[in-house]
Amino acid sequence: MGVFLDSVPFSGIIRIRDMMYTVRDPFRLDQGDVSFDAPDSVKTAMHRAIDENRSHYLQTTGVPRLLDLLAEKLRHRNGIPVDAADEVMVTTGGIHGLYIICQGLLEPGDEVIIPDPEWPPAAGNILAAHGVPVPCALHERLGWRYDLAELGSKIGRSTRAIYVNSPNNPSGGVLTREDLQAIGDLCRERGLWLISDEAYEDVVFEGEHVSPASLNGMYERTISLFTFSKSYAMTGLRLGYVVAESPQLRERMKKALFYTASNVASVVQFGGIGALEGPQGSIDAFRQELRSRRDFFYAGIRDAAGHVFTGDPPKGAFYAFLRINPEWRAPAEITTTSQSWGMTEFLISRGRIGCVPGVDFGQNGEGYLRFCFARDRRELTGALESMRTLFA
Ligand SMILES: Cc1ncc(COP(=O)(O)O)c(C=O)c1O
């Protein structure tokens, strides 16, 4: 690594976070964090783990009870034919899961096809493993899905894997069962791995969430990535997991896991056990509340800034990815040539509204802006009122 890491960019989200700290009473629609709190089952389990002195080293890939519960969950909720609990390993959040996947899978120069737009750490983790991210557009006119012929045309001699992320951050696009079947066929025909990032598996408002590893014969070439962050409002606790059938790949990923974490924080793993053993009603409750916040936010945008931002409500995840009216011009003191950065700087400096420029997610995102509508209604209302004044 060393000097090489200078060529791996940080996400613009970091720059925005720093800009937001200079704003008084900000509306933090930039962060992909829910305003809910973790369910009591998680908190009780963590309290108990502390009281029982569960503060010692654990198995590298995860405490056995947690792995058993995850294998059950993957079989029953995701339909993935997990044979044994040792096919699962827990990680310090989804981002760390993606890190160990890339370290375990890629050789220098290996290409991985990623969606454009996409959550920036996907490209960052591929680059950090000396791989090459190859963007393939998700199209707004297709509900932020692929043109599958275009996806096929991106496969070349160096392609090692296709990374899919459904529901997608930032666009909220949800791939259909047919899409995933076709992508699975491409992987089989061309001898590729499929990396499936399912961070938003529980946030689907229309349609269904399909785990590609559940499709016929796909488990053996799919590495699936999940997190407790969004489903159980555990963003700061850092708990994710990866499941793969290949023992050789798992052995490699285990080394990357061991050398970066030794084991995931013990108390947090017991929190994960609490989450899975406890009632699951909060997942549906979160989704219903997120759907109503989505509808509230889109109605508010139409009302307060409909001449500036347009777009259809997403089928999944909790972001509004909105097209900026191309006629809009930033005031003279904002000198950036990127329209999405110009609008971001304008909304932060004049309106106290945090957001992320679409171009931070890929070239295809230029001209768009991402707002997180998982914030509480007071914050959403404040941001909408501020927009109404700005764009009056
Ligand atoms: C697409 C996607 N994958 C994975 C993650 C990882 O989340 P965490 O590291 O909090 O588990 C996120 C978080 O925002 C995400 O948007």
The ligand as a Tripos MOL2 file, in Angstrom:
@<TRIPOS>MOLECULE
LIG
   16    16     1     0     0
SMALL
NO_CHARGES

@<TRIPOS>ATOM
      1 C1        -24.5920    0.2860   -0.9850 C.3       1 LIG1
      2 C2        -24.0210    0.1860    0.3790 C.ar      1 LIG1
      3 N1        -23.3360   -0.9080    0.7000 N.ar      1 LIG1
      4 C3        -22.7900   -1.0630    1.9060 C.ar      1 LIG1
      5 C4        -22.9100   -0.0880    2.8650 C.ar      1 LIG1
      6 C5        -22.1970   -0.3690    4.1490 C.3       1 LIG1
      7 O1        -22.7240    0.0860    5.2960 O.3       1 LIG1
      8 P1        -21.9980   -0.2170    6.6820 P.3       1 LIG1
      9 O2        -20.5320   -0.1470    6.4650 O.co2     1 LIG1
     10 O3        -22.5290    0.8310    7.5990 O.co2     1 LIG1
     11 O4        -22.4320   -1.5710    7.0770 O.co2     1 LIG1
     12 C6        -23.5980    1.0920    2.5790 C.ar      1 LIG1
     13 C7        -23.7070    2.1810    3.5550 C.2       1 LIG1
     14 O5        -24.1460    3.2560    3.3210 O.2       1 LIG1
     15 C8        -24.1730    1.2260    1.2950 C.ar      1 LIG1
     16 O6        -24.8540    2.3240    0.9540 O.3       1 LIG1
@<TRIPOS>BOND
     1     1     2 1
     2     2     3 ar
     3     2    15 ar
     4     3     4 ar
     5     4     5 ar
     6     5     6 1
     7     5    12 ar
     8     6     7 1
     9     7     8 1
    10     8     9 2
    11     8    10 1
    12     8    11 1
    13    12    13 1
    14    12    15 ar
    15    13    14 2
    16    15    16 1
@<TRIPOS>SUBSTRUCTURE
     1 LIG1         1 GROUP 0 **** ****
